[in-house]
Amino acid sequence: MSGAERLLDDPRLATLFAALAKTGAETRVVGGAVRDALFGLPPHEIDLATTALPEAVLAAARAAGLKGVPTGIEHGTVTIVVAGTPFEVTTLREDVETDGRYAIVRFGGDFEQDARRRDFTVNALSLTPDGRLHDYTGGLEDLAARRIRFIGDAATRIREDYLRVLRFFRFNASHGEGGFDPEGLHQAILARDNLSRLSRERIRAEIVKLLPARRAPEIMRVMSQAGIIEVLLGMGYPARLERLAAVEAARGQKGDALLRLAAFSVLTVEDADRLRIRMRLSNDEHALLAAAARTLAPLHGREAPPPVSHLREMLFLSGSRAAADALALAFAESGASPDDPRWLEALRYLDETPAPVFPIRGADLIARGVTPGRQLGTVLKSLQAKWIRAGFPRDPVVLQQLLEEAVQGAE
C-alpha cells in the first residue's frame, strides 16, 4: 500500500468524503497531507479542496450530522469536525489581486488552475477518494529528487506572498536534499528586503517550524550568508547552532526550537529582548530565552563543564530548564567534541538531579525575632547564600547552626 493509499485508509476521511459527495461537487485531498504521505511522513493535518461553495459544504456537513465551522468562509474555508478531528475544506480559488502579503480571490472550479496558484510543486499534488493522484506541475519528479521548486516563475510566486521565501527555506530544511533549486534561491535572495513587510507573527511561525527540522543548521547558515537572517533577526551564529545540533544528535535528542533559536541568536539577555520584539515572542518564550542567557553568562569561554557544586547552584538559582539549556549552549561554545564524556555527564546530572529546595522560610526567622520587612529580606538572602556555599545541606544540625548564626548576625 502506497503512502497516498494509507492516507485514504483513515475512516474519518472516508466519512467526510461521503458527506461531501452529497453536494455533487468534486473533492480531493490537497497540499501537505499528500506531500507528506508520499514522503512516508505522518501528515500533521489533512486539508481538502472542493468545487462546492462554502455554504454547500456546511449544509452537507449538517446533513451528515457533522459539526461545521465557518473558520475562513470569506476565503472559502470551513472546518468540518469528524470524530473529534478537524478537517479544513476550501473551495477552489483564483487570485484576483496580490500585494505580497494579502490576496483577493474568487471561487473557481478548476483543480489544475488551483494547483498552479500554489507555492511549490511538491505542495500542488491532489488525491481523489478513489486513490487517483493528480500532478499538474512536476511535483512527483521533484518529490522523488527531494527538490523544493517554485511553481512556474519563482519571482512571480514570491511577489504573490513574500512569506514564500521563508517557506522555501523551511521546506528545504524539512523535506529537501542536496543543493537548492538555483533559481528559487536566487529569487529568494533578491526578495529579502521585502521580508520586513511581513508580520512578526508570520515570521515567528516560520522560524519556529524551521528550527527543529533535520537540515535546519545547514539551511540557517545559507540564510545567514544570503543576508536574510540580518533582515529577520538582526544577527546569527550558524556555527554555534551546528555544534548544538551535533550535541543533540550525540544525546539522541530531537531538535528543540527555542534552544536552537538561543544557540543561533542569543548570547545575552539583551539578545532575548531583541528577539521578543522582532519575532513577537510570547512571554513564556522570552522568559525561557532570557533565563538561559542569564544562566549562561558565567559559562562563556569554558573548555570544560563546571563542577557539580556549580551545577547544583545553577539548578537552585535558575531551575532545571534554564540550567540544562545554558549548559548545552556552553557545551556548543566550548569547541569540545559532541561526544565529550565530561560534558555529557554534566548534562545527565542536570537531567537526573532535582533542583535543591531552600529548607528555611521567612517564618522560621520571624519566630526567632527577626523583624518582618527589609531586615527579614536581607537576613534571608544572606542565609541562602551561606546555605549555597555550604553545599545545600539537609542535615538538621547544620541547618540549625546556619539559622542561629543568621539570627545572631541580625541582632
C-alpha positions as CSV (number, residue, x, y, z in Angstrom):
1,M,0.0,0.0,0.0
2,S,1.4,3.4,-1.0
3,G,1.6,6.3,1.3
4,A,-1.3,8.0,-0.5
5,E,-3.5,4.9,-0.2
6,R,-2.7,4.7,3.6
7,L,-3.9,8.3,3.8
8,L,-7.2,7.3,2.3
9,D,-7.5,4.4,4.7
10,D,-8.5,6.9,7.5
11,P,-12.1,6.2,8.3
12,R,-12.7,9.8,9.4
13,L,-11.6,10.9,5.9
14,A,-13.9,8.4,4.3
15,T,-16.8,9.7,6.4
16,L,-16.0,13.3,5.2
17,F,-15.7,12.3,1.6
18,A,-19.1,10.5,1.8
19,A,-20.7,13.6,3.3
20,L,-19.3,16.0,0.7
21,A,-20.3,13.7,-2.2
22,K,-23.9,14.7,-1.5
23,T,-23.0,18.2,-2.9
24,G,-22.4,16.7,-6.3
25,A,-19.1,18.5,-6.5
26,E,-15.6,17.1,-6.7
27,T,-13.5,17.0,-3.6
28,R,-9.8,16.0,-3.2
29,V,-7.1,15.8,-0.5
30,V,-4.6,18.5,-1.3
31,G,-1.3,20.1,-0.2
32,G,0.9,19.0,2.6
33,A,-1.0,15.8,3.5
34,V,-0.4,14.3,0.1
35,R,3.2,15.5,0.1
36,D,4.0,14.0,3.5
37,A,2.2,10.8,2.8
38,L,4.3,10.3,-0.3
39,F,7.4,11.2,1.7
40,G,6.5,8.5,4.1
41,L,5.8,11.0,6.9
42,P,2.6,11.2,9.0
43,P,0.5,14.2,8.0
44,H,0.1,16.9,10.6
45,E,-3.3,17.7,9.2
46,I,-5.4,16.8,6.2
47,D,-6.8,19.6,4.0
48,L,-9.3,19.2,1.3
49,A,-10.3,21.3,-1.8
50,T,-13.7,21.2,-3.4
51,T,-15.6,22.7,-6.3
52,A,-18.6,23.1,-3.9
53,L,-19.2,26.6,-2.4
54,P,-18.7,27.0,1.3
55,E,-22.4,27.2,2.1
56,A,-23.0,23.9,0.3
57,V,-20.1,22.3,2.3
58,L,-21.6,23.4,5.6
59,A,-25.0,22.2,4.6
60,A,-23.6,18.8,3.6
61,A,-21.8,18.5,7.0
62,R,-25.0,19.3,8.9
63,A,-27.0,16.8,6.9
64,A,-24.4,14.1,7.8
65,G,-24.5,15.0,11.5
66,L,-21.1,16.6,11.4
67,K,-20.0,19.9,13.0
68,G,-19.1,22.6,10.5
69,V,-17.4,25.9,11.5
70,P,-17.0,28.8,9.0
71,T,-13.4,29.5,10.1
72,G,-12.4,31.4,7.0
73,I,-15.6,31.4,4.9
74,E,-14.7,34.7,3.2
75,H,-11.7,32.9,1.7
76,G,-13.7,29.8,1.0
77,T,-12.5,27.7,4.0
78,V,-14.7,25.9,6.5
79,T,-13.7,23.4,9.2
80,I,-15.5,20.1,9.5
81,V,-15.1,18.1,12.6
82,V,-15.2,14.3,12.2
83,A,-14.9,12.1,15.4
84,G,-13.1,15.0,17.1
85,T,-10.7,15.7,14.3
86,P,-10.9,19.0,12.4
87,F,-10.5,19.0,8.6
88,E,-10.2,22.2,6.6
89,V,-12.3,22.2,3.4
90,T,-11.6,25.0,1.0
91,T,-13.4,25.9,-2.2
92,L,-11.1,26.2,-5.2
93,R,-9.9,29.7,-5.7
94,E,-8.3,32.0,-8.2
95,D,-6.2,35.0,-7.3
96,V,-7.6,38.3,-8.5
97,E,-5.0,40.6,-6.9
98,T,-2.0,40.1,-4.6
99,D,0.4,42.5,-2.9
100,G,3.0,40.2,-1.3
101,R,1.0,39.9,1.9
102,Y,-2.7,39.6,1.2
103,A,-4.6,38.2,-1.8
104,I,-8.1,39.0,-3.2
105,V,-9.5,35.7,-4.5
106,R,-12.6,34.5,-6.3
107,F,-14.0,31.0,-6.2
108,G,-13.2,28.7,-9.1
109,G,-13.8,25.2,-10.3
110,D,-10.6,24.1,-11.9
111,F,-8.2,21.9,-9.9
112,E,-5.3,22.4,-12.3
113,Q,-5.6,26.2,-12.1
114,D,-5.9,25.9,-8.3
115,A,-2.7,23.8,-8.2
116,R,-0.8,26.3,-10.3
117,R,-1.5,29.1,-7.9
118,R,0.2,27.3,-5.1
119,D,3.8,27.8,-4.0
120,F,5.9,24.7,-4.6
121,T,5.5,21.7,-7.0
122,V,5.5,19.2,-4.1
123,N,2.6,21.1,-2.5
124,A,0.4,21.1,-5.6
125,L,-0.4,17.4,-5.7
126,S,-4.0,16.3,-5.1
127,L,-5.7,12.9,-4.4
128,T,-9.2,11.8,-5.2
129,P,-11.3,9.5,-3.0
130,D,-10.6,6.6,-5.3
131,G,-6.8,6.9,-5.0
132,R,-6.0,8.8,-8.2
133,L,-3.1,11.1,-7.9
134,H,-3.0,14.4,-9.9
135,D,0.2,16.2,-10.6
136,Y,0.0,19.3,-12.8
137,T,3.4,20.9,-12.0
138,G,6.0,18.1,-11.9
139,G,5.7,17.6,-8.2
140,L,6.2,13.9,-8.3
141,E,9.5,14.2,-10.0
142,D,10.7,16.9,-7.6
143,L,9.4,14.8,-4.7
144,A,11.5,11.8,-5.8
145,A,14.5,14.1,-6.1
146,R,13.6,15.8,-2.7
147,R,13.8,19.1,-4.5
148,I,11.8,22.2,-3.5
149,R,11.0,24.1,-6.6
150,F,8.6,27.1,-7.1
151,I,5.7,26.5,-9.5
152,G,6.3,28.4,-12.7
153,D,8.2,31.6,-12.4
154,A,9.9,31.9,-8.9
155,A,9.9,35.7,-8.9
156,T,6.1,35.8,-9.6
157,R,5.3,33.2,-6.9
158,I,7.3,35.2,-4.4
159,R,5.8,38.5,-5.3
160,E,2.4,37.0,-4.6
161,D,3.4,36.3,-1.0
162,Y,6.8,37.1,0.4
163,L,6.3,34.6,3.2
164,R,7.1,32.0,0.5
165,V,10.7,33.0,0.8
166,L,10.7,31.6,4.4
167,R,8.7,28.6,3.3
168,F,11.2,27.9,0.6
169,F,14.0,27.6,3.2
170,R,11.7,25.7,5.7
171,F,10.8,23.0,3.3
172,N,14.4,22.7,2.2
173,A,15.2,22.1,5.8
174,S,12.5,19.5,6.5
175,H,12.0,17.8,3.1
176,G,14.9,18.8,0.8
177,E,18.1,17.0,0.0
178,G,21.3,18.3,-1.7
179,G,21.5,21.8,-3.1
180,F,18.8,24.4,-3.5
181,D,16.9,24.9,-6.7
182,P,19.2,27.7,-8.2
183,E,16.5,30.0,-9.5
184,G,14.5,29.7,-6.3
185,L,17.5,30.6,-4.2
186,H,18.4,33.5,-6.5
187,Q,14.9,35.0,-6.4
188,A,14.6,34.4,-2.6
189,I,17.8,36.5,-2.1
190,L,16.6,39.2,-4.4
191,A,13.4,39.5,-2.4
192,R,15.0,39.5,1.1
193,D,14.3,43.2,1.8
194,N,10.6,42.6,1.3
195,L,10.5,40.2,4.3
196,S,10.3,43.3,6.5
197,R,6.8,43.8,5.2
198,L,5.6,40.5,6.8
199,S,4.0,40.5,10.2
200,R,6.2,39.5,13.1
201,E,3.8,36.7,13.9
202,R,4.2,35.1,10.5
203,I,7.9,35.3,10.7
204,R,8.0,33.8,14.1
205,A,5.7,30.9,13.0
206,E,8.0,30.0,10.1
207,I,11.3,30.3,12.1
208,V,9.9,28.1,14.9
209,K,8.8,25.5,12.4
210,L,12.2,25.6,10.6
211,L,14.5,25.3,13.5
212,P,13.7,21.7,14.7
213,A,13.9,20.4,11.1
214,R,16.5,17.9,10.1
215,R,18.6,20.3,8.0
216,A,18.0,23.4,10.0
217,P,21.6,24.2,10.9
218,E,22.7,23.9,7.2
219,I,19.8,26.0,6.0
220,M,20.2,28.7,8.6
221,R,23.8,29.1,7.6
222,V,22.7,29.6,4.0
223,M,20.1,32.1,5.1
224,S,22.7,34.0,7.2
225,Q,25.2,34.1,4.3
226,A,22.4,35.3,2.0
227,G,21.6,38.3,4.3
228,I,18.1,37.0,5.1
229,I,18.8,36.5,8.8
230,E,20.0,40.1,9.1
231,V,16.6,41.2,7.9
232,L,14.7,38.8,10.1
233,L,16.6,38.6,13.4
234,G,19.5,41.0,13.1
235,M,22.3,38.5,13.7
236,G,23.0,34.9,13.8
237,Y,25.7,32.4,14.8
238,P,25.5,29.4,12.4
239,A,28.5,27.6,13.8
240,R,27.0,27.7,17.3
241,L,23.8,26.2,16.1
242,E,25.6,23.5,14.1
243,R,27.6,22.5,17.3
244,L,24.4,22.4,19.4
245,A,22.7,20.1,16.8
246,A,25.7,17.8,17.0
247,V,25.4,17.7,20.8
248,E,21.6,16.9,20.4
249,A,22.5,14.1,18.0
250,A,25.1,12.7,20.4
251,R,22.4,12.6,23.1
252,G,19.8,11.1,20.9
253,Q,17.6,14.1,21.2
254,K,15.3,15.9,18.7
255,G,15.9,19.5,18.0
256,D,14.2,21.9,20.3
257,A,13.1,25.1,18.5
258,L,13.7,27.6,21.4
259,L,17.0,26.1,22.4
260,R,18.1,26.2,18.8
261,L,17.0,29.8,18.5
262,A,19.0,30.6,21.6
263,A,22.1,28.9,20.0
264,F,21.6,30.7,16.8
265,S,20.8,34.2,18.0
266,V,21.2,34.7,21.8
267,L,24.4,35.4,23.7
268,T,22.9,37.9,26.3
269,V,19.6,38.8,27.9
270,E,19.5,41.8,25.6
271,D,19.5,39.4,22.6
272,A,16.5,37.7,24.0
273,D,14.8,41.1,24.4
274,R,15.6,41.9,20.8
275,L,14.1,38.6,19.6
276,R,11.0,39.3,21.7
277,I,10.3,42.4,19.6
278,R,11.4,41.1,16.2
279,M,9.6,37.8,16.4
280,R,6.7,38.8,18.7
281,L,7.6,36.0,21.1
282,S,5.2,35.0,23.8
283,N,6.0,35.9,27.4
284,D,6.9,32.3,28.2
285,E,9.2,32.0,25.1
286,H,11.0,35.2,26.0
287,A,11.4,34.1,29.6
288,L,13.0,30.8,28.6
289,L,15.5,32.6,26.3
290,A,16.3,35.2,28.9
291,A,16.7,32.6,31.7
292,A,19.1,30.6,29.5
293,A,21.1,33.7,28.7
294,R,21.4,34.8,32.4
295,T,22.5,31.3,33.4
296,L,24.9,31.0,30.6
297,A,26.7,34.3,31.4
298,P,29.3,32.9,33.8
299,L,29.9,29.9,31.5
300,H,31.0,31.7,28.4
301,G,34.5,30.6,27.4
302,R,34.7,27.4,29.4
303,E,36.5,24.5,27.8
304,A,35.3,22.0,30.4
305,P,32.0,21.8,32.3
306,P,31.7,23.4,35.7
307,P,32.0,21.3,38.9
308,V,29.0,19.6,40.5
309,S,28.8,22.3,43.1
310,H,28.3,24.9,40.3
311,L,25.7,22.7,38.6
312,R,23.7,22.4,41.8
313,E,23.8,26.1,42.2
314,M,22.5,26.5,38.6
315,L,19.7,24.2,39.4
316,F,18.7,26.1,42.5
317,L,19.0,29.6,41.2
318,S,17.7,29.1,37.6
319,G,15.7,25.9,37.6
320,S,16.1,22.7,35.6
321,R,15.2,24.0,32.2
322,A,17.4,27.1,32.2
323,A,20.3,25.2,33.7
324,A,20.1,22.4,31.1
325,D,19.7,25.0,28.3
326,A,22.6,27.1,29.5
327,L,24.9,24.1,29.9
328,A,24.0,22.8,26.4
329,L,24.9,26.2,24.9
330,A,28.1,26.3,26.9
331,F,29.0,22.8,25.5
332,A,28.3,24.1,22.0
333,E,30.5,27.1,22.6
334,S,33.4,25.1,24.1
335,G,34.6,23.5,21.0
336,A,34.6,20.1,22.7
337,S,33.7,17.0,20.7
338,P,29.9,16.4,20.7
339,D,30.5,13.1,22.5
340,D,32.9,14.5,25.1
341,P,32.1,12.4,28.2
342,R,32.7,15.2,30.7
343,W,30.0,17.5,29.2
344,L,27.6,14.6,28.5
345,E,27.9,13.5,32.2
346,A,27.3,17.1,33.3
347,L,24.1,17.3,31.2
348,R,23.0,13.9,32.5
349,Y,23.5,15.2,36.1
350,L,21.2,18.1,35.4
351,D,18.6,15.9,33.8
352,E,18.5,13.4,36.7
353,T,19.0,15.8,39.7
354,P,16.0,17.7,41.1
355,A,16.6,21.3,41.9
356,P,17.5,21.9,45.6
357,V,14.8,23.5,47.7
358,F,15.8,26.0,50.3
359,P,14.6,24.5,53.6
360,I,14.3,27.6,55.7
361,R,11.4,30.0,55.4
362,G,10.9,33.6,56.5
363,A,8.5,32.4,59.2
364,D,11.4,30.4,60.8
365,L,13.4,33.7,61.1
366,I,10.4,35.7,62.4
367,A,9.8,33.1,65.1
368,R,13.3,33.8,66.3
369,G,12.9,37.5,66.5
370,V,13.9,38.8,63.1
371,T,11.7,41.8,62.2
372,P,9.4,41.4,59.1
373,G,10.2,43.7,56.2
374,R,13.6,44.8,54.9
375,Q,15.6,43.2,57.7
376,L,13.9,39.9,57.1
377,G,14.7,40.0,53.3
378,T,18.3,40.9,54.0
379,V,18.8,38.1,56.5
380,L,17.0,35.6,54.3
381,K,19.2,36.5,51.3
382,S,22.4,36.2,53.4
383,L,21.3,32.9,54.9
384,Q,20.5,31.5,51.4
385,A,24.0,32.5,50.2
386,K,25.6,30.7,53.2
387,W,23.5,27.6,52.5
388,I,24.6,27.5,48.9
389,R,28.3,27.9,50.0
390,A,27.8,25.1,52.5
391,G,26.8,22.7,49.7
392,F,23.0,22.8,50.1
393,P,23.0,20.8,53.4
394,R,19.9,19.0,54.6
395,D,21.2,17.9,57.9
396,P,19.0,19.4,60.7
397,V,22.0,20.1,62.9
398,V,23.8,22.1,60.1
399,L,20.6,23.9,59.2
400,Q,20.0,24.9,62.9
401,Q,23.6,26.2,63.1
402,L,23.2,28.3,60.0
403,L,19.8,29.6,61.2
404,E,21.2,30.6,64.6
405,E,24.2,32.4,63.0
406,A,21.8,34.3,60.8
407,V,19.7,35.4,63.8
408,Q,22.7,36.5,65.8
409,G,24.0,38.5,62.9
410,A,20.7,40.3,62.7
411,E,20.7,41.4,66.3
